């Protein structure tokens, strides 16, 4: 009797598992196993980024191709944006994340950075790094994104290095590591 109930139940559960996870091979690559089932999507609003709009889009592309646990997407009008990007005449600066869905941080693309000759895409990627929870790593080499201006005025590297990538992956990963609250501190990138 029990078996008559259990057998259809097991078939139903197996079908459900296939529906949820697809007919993927049982031995997934280790990298796939560490991916959370749900990737965090954060929306950004660059409508006030003025002349830095394309630099911000390039920096977003760099982040989206560098990490897998979080993705940045442009907010449609009227939609809540977790990351607001504003051009102004101060120093580049940003709130320290990691910002969560429904939260709010701001990146200021301060014109004093590019006026001093620093690369706009690297500045945008660096400030977005703050939004994603990375503090400054100054002084540091050009190979480090969070070394900021200390990477040199001729440094145009917009890509996070391996440890910067893994720190963001951990901040948005599954488990308790992914639940750390945003810091919210304002970090000013004065050169
Ligand atoms: Zn900084």
py3Dmol code that shows the C-alpha trace and the ligand (Angstrom):
import py3Dmol

protein = """\
ATOM      1  CA  UNK A   1       0.000   0.000   0.000  1.00  0.00           C
ATOM      2  CA  UNK A   2       2.757   2.377   1.030  1.00  0.00           C
ATOM      3  CA  UNK A   3       4.680   1.488  -2.114  1.00  0.00           C
ATOM      4  CA  UNK A   4       1.680   2.335  -4.279  1.00  0.00           C
ATOM      5  CA  UNK A   5       1.681   5.814  -2.815  1.00  0.00           C
ATOM      6  CA  UNK A   6       5.451   6.268  -2.817  1.00  0.00           C
ATOM      7  CA  UNK A   7       6.131   5.197  -6.409  1.00  0.00           C
ATOM      8  CA  UNK A   8       3.962   7.847  -8.114  1.00  0.00           C
ATOM      9  CA  UNK A   9       5.291  10.373  -5.609  1.00  0.00           C
ATOM     10  CA  UNK A  10       8.895   9.582  -6.550  1.00  0.00           C
ATOM     11  CA  UNK A  11       8.058   9.827 -10.260  1.00  0.00           C
ATOM     12  CA  UNK A  12       6.416  13.188  -9.676  1.00  0.00           C
ATOM     13  CA  UNK A  13       9.430  14.437  -7.680  1.00  0.00           C
ATOM     14  CA  UNK A  14      11.868  13.271 -10.380  1.00  0.00           C
ATOM     15  CA  UNK A  15       9.858  15.050 -13.064  1.00  0.00           C
ATOM     16  CA  UNK A  16       9.813  18.176 -10.914  1.00  0.00           C
ATOM     17  CA  UNK A  17      13.572  18.013 -10.428  1.00  0.00           C
ATOM     18  CA  UNK A  18      14.060  17.723 -14.193  1.00  0.00           C
ATOM     19  CA  UNK A  19      11.755  20.669 -14.762  1.00  0.00           C
ATOM     20  CA  UNK A  20      13.603  22.809 -12.236  1.00  0.00           C
ATOM     21  CA  UNK A  21      17.148  21.940 -13.101  1.00  0.00           C
ATOM     22  CA  UNK A  22      16.909  20.635 -16.665  1.00  0.00           C
ATOM     23  CA  UNK A  23      18.374  17.369 -17.824  1.00  0.00           C
ATOM     24  CA  UNK A  24      21.906  18.527 -17.033  1.00  0.00           C
ATOM     25  CA  UNK A  25      24.565  15.877 -16.445  1.00  0.00           C
ATOM     26  CA  UNK A  26      24.864  14.859 -12.792  1.00  0.00           C
ATOM     27  CA  UNK A  27      28.527  15.855 -12.740  1.00  0.00           C
ATOM     28  CA  UNK A  28      28.438  19.618 -13.208  1.00  0.00           C
ATOM     29  CA  UNK A  29      31.734  21.507 -13.291  1.00  0.00           C
ATOM     30  CA  UNK A  30      32.859  22.791  -9.858  1.00  0.00           C
ATOM     31  CA  UNK A  31      32.462  26.406 -11.001  1.00  0.00           C
ATOM     32  CA  UNK A  32      28.822  25.740 -11.885  1.00  0.00           C
ATOM     33  CA  UNK A  33      28.120  24.172  -8.510  1.00  0.00           C
ATOM     34  CA  UNK A  34      29.303  27.255  -6.646  1.00  0.00           C
ATOM     35  CA  UNK A  35      26.967  29.521  -8.647  1.00  0.00           C
ATOM     36  CA  UNK A  36      23.857  30.579  -6.752  1.00  0.00           C
ATOM     37  CA  UNK A  37      20.574  29.417  -8.269  1.00  0.00           C
ATOM     38  CA  UNK A  38      19.435  33.015  -8.538  1.00  0.00           C
ATOM     39  CA  UNK A  39      21.828  35.657  -9.872  1.00  0.00           C
ATOM     40  CA  UNK A  40      21.436  39.095  -8.304  1.00  0.00           C
ATOM     41  CA  UNK A  41      20.377  41.707 -10.841  1.00  0.00           C
ATOM     42  CA  UNK A  42      21.023  45.336  -9.938  1.00  0.00           C
ATOM     43  CA  UNK A  43      19.596  48.163 -12.017  1.00  0.00           C
ATOM     44  CA  UNK A  44      21.535  51.331 -12.699  1.00  0.00           C
ATOM     45  CA  UNK A  45      20.375  54.751 -13.836  1.00  0.00           C
ATOM     46  CA  UNK A  46      22.923  56.695 -15.870  1.00  0.00           C
ATOM     47  CA  UNK A  47      20.446  59.317 -17.102  1.00  0.00           C
ATOM     48  CA  UNK A  48      22.393  61.977 -15.155  1.00  0.00           C
ATOM     49  CA  UNK A  49      25.837  60.756 -16.199  1.00  0.00           C
ATOM     50  CA  UNK A  50      26.039  63.417 -18.941  1.00  0.00           C
ATOM     51  CA  UNK A  51      29.287  63.088 -20.952  1.00  0.00           C
ATOM     52  CA  UNK A  52      30.227  59.946 -18.979  1.00  0.00           C
ATOM     53  CA  UNK A  53      27.245  57.869 -20.190  1.00  0.00           C
ATOM     54  CA  UNK A  54      29.261  55.766 -22.650  1.00  0.00           C
ATOM     55  CA  UNK A  55      32.154  55.352 -20.185  1.00  0.00           C
ATOM     56  CA  UNK A  56      29.643  54.031 -17.635  1.00  0.00           C
ATOM     57  CA  UNK A  57      28.199  51.605 -20.224  1.00  0.00           C
ATOM     58  CA  UNK A  58      31.716  50.320 -20.974  1.00  0.00           C
ATOM     59  CA  UNK A  59      32.445  49.897 -17.254  1.00  0.00           C
ATOM     60  CA  UNK A  60      29.166  47.985 -16.829  1.00  0.00           C
ATOM     61  CA  UNK A  61      30.208  45.657 -19.677  1.00  0.00           C
ATOM     62  CA  UNK A  62      33.542  45.049 -17.930  1.00  0.00           C
ATOM     63  CA  UNK A  63      31.812  44.096 -14.670  1.00  0.00           C
ATOM     64  CA  UNK A  64      29.224  41.898 -16.411  1.00  0.00           C
ATOM     65  CA  UNK A  65      31.960  39.977 -18.195  1.00  0.00           C
ATOM     66  CA  UNK A  66      34.085  39.713 -15.029  1.00  0.00           C
ATOM     67  CA  UNK A  67      31.638  38.299 -12.467  1.00  0.00           C
ATOM     68  CA  UNK A  68      28.732  35.871 -12.568  1.00  0.00           C
ATOM     69  CA  UNK A  69      26.882  36.223  -9.259  1.00  0.00           C
ATOM     70  CA  UNK A  70      25.676  39.750  -9.913  1.00  0.00           C
ATOM     71  CA  UNK A  71      24.630  41.479 -13.115  1.00  0.00           C
ATOM     72  CA  UNK A  72      24.124  45.178 -13.851  1.00  0.00           C
ATOM     73  CA  UNK A  73      21.227  46.143 -16.116  1.00  0.00           C
ATOM     74  CA  UNK A  74      19.988  49.581 -17.203  1.00  0.00           C
ATOM     75  CA  UNK A  75      16.839  50.644 -15.355  1.00  0.00           C
ATOM     76  CA  UNK A  76      13.868  51.523 -17.489  1.00  0.00           C
ATOM     77  CA  UNK A  77      12.232  54.868 -16.763  1.00  0.00           C
ATOM     78  CA  UNK A  78      10.264  54.837 -13.526  1.00  0.00           C
ATOM     79  CA  UNK A  79      11.960  51.635 -12.346  1.00  0.00           C
ATOM     80  CA  UNK A  80      13.872  51.642  -9.051  1.00  0.00           C
ATOM     81  CA  UNK A  81      17.609  51.816  -9.709  1.00  0.00           C
ATOM     82  CA  UNK A  82      19.926  50.447  -7.027  1.00  0.00           C
ATOM     83  CA  UNK A  83      22.843  52.405  -8.514  1.00  0.00           C
ATOM     84  CA  UNK A  84      22.416  56.015  -9.573  1.00  0.00           C
ATOM     85  CA  UNK A  85      25.260  57.586 -11.575  1.00  0.00           C
ATOM     86  CA  UNK A  86      25.578  61.358 -11.516  1.00  0.00           C
ATOM     87  CA  UNK A  87      28.117  63.641 -13.191  1.00  0.00           C
ATOM     88  CA  UNK A  88      29.251  66.637 -11.142  1.00  0.00           C
ATOM     89  CA  UNK A  89      32.248  68.934 -10.679  1.00  0.00           C
ATOM     90  CA  UNK A  90      33.694  67.278  -7.546  1.00  0.00           C
ATOM     91  CA  UNK A  91      36.034  64.308  -7.104  1.00  0.00           C
ATOM     92  CA  UNK A  92      34.841  60.888  -8.269  1.00  0.00           C
ATOM     93  CA  UNK A  93      33.230  59.177  -5.267  1.00  0.00           C
ATOM     94  CA  UNK A  94      30.742  56.480  -4.332  1.00  0.00           C
ATOM     95  CA  UNK A  95      28.905  54.797  -1.493  1.00  0.00           C
ATOM     96  CA  UNK A  96      30.406  51.511  -0.376  1.00  0.00           C
ATOM     97  CA  UNK A  97      28.144  48.505  -1.029  1.00  0.00           C
ATOM     98  CA  UNK A  98      27.497  45.715  -1.605  1.00  0.00           C
ATOM     99  CA  UNK A  99      24.167  47.253  -2.560  1.00  0.00           C
ATOM    100  CA  UNK A 100      21.233  44.832  -2.505  1.00  0.00           C
ATOM    101  CA  UNK A 101      18.118  44.728  -4.709  1.00  0.00           C
ATOM    102  CA  UNK A 102      15.794  47.491  -3.496  1.00  0.00           C
ATOM    103  CA  UNK A 103      18.698  49.417  -1.937  1.00  0.00           C
ATOM    104  CA  UNK A 104      20.274  52.592  -3.210  1.00  0.00           C
ATOM    105  CA  UNK A 105      23.836  53.816  -3.685  1.00  0.00           C
ATOM    106  CA  UNK A 106      25.186  56.669  -5.772  1.00  0.00           C
ATOM    107  CA  UNK A 107      28.273  56.984  -7.950  1.00  0.00           C
ATOM    108  CA  UNK A 108      29.438  60.514  -8.684  1.00  0.00           C
ATOM    109  CA  UNK A 109      31.485  60.805 -11.864  1.00  0.00           C
ATOM    110  CA  UNK A 110      33.325  63.853 -10.540  1.00  0.00           C
ATOM    111  CA  UNK A 111      34.871  65.842 -13.355  1.00  0.00           C
ATOM    112  CA  UNK A 112      38.040  66.578 -11.351  1.00  0.00           C
ATOM    113  CA  UNK A 113      39.201  63.014 -12.130  1.00  0.00           C
ATOM    114  CA  UNK A 114      39.126  63.319 -15.913  1.00  0.00           C
ATOM    115  CA  UNK A 115      40.283  66.958 -15.687  1.00  0.00           C
ATOM    116  CA  UNK A 116      43.481  65.602 -14.085  1.00  0.00           C
ATOM    117  CA  UNK A 117      43.861  63.195 -17.028  1.00  0.00           C
ATOM    118  CA  UNK A 118      42.541  59.960 -15.486  1.00  0.00           C
ATOM    119  CA  UNK A 119      40.654  57.509 -17.711  1.00  0.00           C
ATOM    120  CA  UNK A 120      36.847  57.823 -17.546  1.00  0.00           C
ATOM    121  CA  UNK A 121      36.122  54.089 -18.044  1.00  0.00           C
ATOM    122  CA  UNK A 122      38.571  53.093 -15.291  1.00  0.00           C
ATOM    123  CA  UNK A 123      37.045  55.701 -12.977  1.00  0.00           C
ATOM    124  CA  UNK A 124      33.521  54.410 -13.705  1.00  0.00           C
ATOM    125  CA  UNK A 125      34.559  50.764 -13.189  1.00  0.00           C
ATOM    126  CA  UNK A 126      36.380  51.707  -9.945  1.00  0.00           C
ATOM    127  CA  UNK A 127      33.372  53.584  -8.546  1.00  0.00           C
ATOM    128  CA  UNK A 128      31.016  50.722  -9.548  1.00  0.00           C
ATOM    129  CA  UNK A 129      33.461  48.465  -7.686  1.00  0.00           C
ATOM    130  CA  UNK A 130      32.626  50.480  -4.552  1.00  0.00           C
ATOM    131  CA  UNK A 131      28.883  49.938  -5.256  1.00  0.00           C
ATOM    132  CA  UNK A 132      29.596  46.199  -5.381  1.00  0.00           C
ATOM    133  CA  UNK A 133      31.352  46.269  -2.000  1.00  0.00           C
ATOM    134  CA  UNK A 134      35.021  46.791  -2.848  1.00  0.00           C
ATOM    135  CA  UNK A 135      36.968  49.279  -0.707  1.00  0.00           C
ATOM    136  CA  UNK A 136      39.970  51.199  -2.034  1.00  0.00           C
ATOM    137  CA  UNK A 137      43.276  49.328  -2.303  1.00  0.00           C
ATOM    138  CA  UNK A 138      45.680  52.292  -2.343  1.00  0.00           C
ATOM    139  CA  UNK A 139      48.501  52.478  -3.108  1.00  0.00           C
ATOM    140  CA  UNK A 140      48.466  49.725  -5.698  1.00  0.00           C
ATOM    141  CA  UNK A 141      49.459  48.834  -9.274  1.00  0.00           C
ATOM    142  CA  UNK A 142      47.543  49.530 -12.495  1.00  0.00           C
ATOM    143  CA  UNK A 143      46.568  45.825 -12.600  1.00  0.00           C
ATOM    144  CA  UNK A 144      44.374  46.505  -9.575  1.00  0.00           C
ATOM    145  CA  UNK A 145      41.115  48.329 -10.320  1.00  0.00           C
ATOM    146  CA  UNK A 146      40.688  49.464  -6.728  1.00  0.00           C
ATOM    147  CA  UNK A 147      44.154  51.046  -6.641  1.00  0.00           C
ATOM    148  CA  UNK A 148      42.375  53.935  -8.376  1.00  0.00           C
ATOM    149  CA  UNK A 149      44.560  56.962  -9.089  1.00  0.00           C
ATOM    150  CA  UNK A 150      47.621  55.314  -7.491  1.00  0.00           C
ATOM    151  CA  UNK A 151      47.730  53.009 -10.559  1.00  0.00           C
ATOM    152  CA  UNK A 152      49.065  56.055 -12.408  1.00  0.00           C
ATOM    153  CA  UNK A 153      47.506  58.770 -14.542  1.00  0.00           C
ATOM    154  CA  UNK A 154      48.301  56.771 -17.702  1.00  0.00           C
ATOM    155  CA  UNK A 155      46.621  53.616 -16.378  1.00  0.00           C
ATOM    156  CA  UNK A 156      43.565  52.739 -18.471  1.00  0.00           C
ATOM    157  CA  UNK A 157      42.908  49.246 -17.025  1.00  0.00           C
ATOM    158  CA  UNK A 158      39.162  49.035 -16.254  1.00  0.00           C
ATOM    159  CA  UNK A 159      39.163  45.353 -15.217  1.00  0.00           C
ATOM    160  CA  UNK A 160      39.097  43.988 -11.664  1.00  0.00           C
ATOM    161  CA  UNK A 161      41.928  41.565 -10.842  1.00  0.00           C
ATOM    162  CA  UNK A 162      41.333  38.006  -9.613  1.00  0.00           C
ATOM    163  CA  UNK A 163      41.031  38.898  -5.921  1.00  0.00           C
ATOM    164  CA  UNK A 164      38.710  41.836  -6.670  1.00  0.00           C
ATOM    165  CA  UNK A 165      36.512  39.553  -8.803  1.00  0.00           C
ATOM    166  CA  UNK A 166      36.365  36.838  -6.168  1.00  0.00           C
ATOM    167  CA  UNK A 167      35.512  39.333  -3.442  1.00  0.00           C
ATOM    168  CA  UNK A 168      32.504  40.559  -5.451  1.00  0.00           C
ATOM    169  CA  UNK A 169      31.504  36.969  -6.267  1.00  0.00           C
ATOM    170  CA  UNK A 170      31.563  36.212  -2.528  1.00  0.00           C
ATOM    171  CA  UNK A 171      29.551  39.337  -1.659  1.00  0.00           C
ATOM    172  CA  UNK A 172      26.775  38.194  -4.014  1.00  0.00           C
ATOM    173  CA  UNK A 173      27.243  34.453  -3.590  1.00  0.00           C
ATOM    174  CA  UNK A 174      24.981  32.036  -1.797  1.00  0.00           C
ATOM    175  CA  UNK A 175      25.183  31.411   1.928  1.00  0.00           C
ATOM    176  CA  UNK A 176      25.956  33.854   4.721  1.00  0.00           C
ATOM    177  CA  UNK A 177      28.812  35.466   2.767  1.00  0.00           C
ATOM    178  CA  UNK A 178      26.247  36.798   0.333  1.00  0.00           C
ATOM    179  CA  UNK A 179      24.090  38.378   3.013  1.00  0.00           C
ATOM    180  CA  UNK A 180      26.515  40.966   4.349  1.00  0.00           C
ATOM    181  CA  UNK A 181      24.752  44.302   4.606  1.00  0.00           C
ATOM    182  CA  UNK A 182      25.877  47.283   2.552  1.00  0.00           C
ATOM    183  CA  UNK A 183      28.365  49.517   4.329  1.00  0.00           C
ATOM    184  CA  UNK A 184      26.959  52.772   2.972  1.00  0.00           C
ATOM    185  CA  UNK A 185      30.123  54.748   3.775  1.00  0.00           C
ATOM    186  CA  UNK A 186      30.989  57.498   1.263  1.00  0.00           C
ATOM    187  CA  UNK A 187      34.402  56.946  -0.333  1.00  0.00           C
ATOM    188  CA  UNK A 188      35.916  60.013  -1.999  1.00  0.00           C
ATOM    189  CA  UNK A 189      38.552  59.345  -4.654  1.00  0.00           C
ATOM    190  CA  UNK A 190      40.598  62.496  -4.180  1.00  0.00           C
ATOM    191  CA  UNK A 191      43.852  62.274  -6.127  1.00  0.00           C
TER     192      UNK A 191
END
"""
ligand_1 = """\
1
ZN
Zn 37.805 54.614 -4.597
"""
view = py3Dmol.view(width=600, height=400)
view.addModel(protein, "pdb")
view.setStyle({"model": 0}, {"cartoon": {"style": "trace"}})
view.addModel(ligand_1, "xyz")
view.setStyle({"model": 1}, {"stick": {}})
view.zoomTo()
view.show()
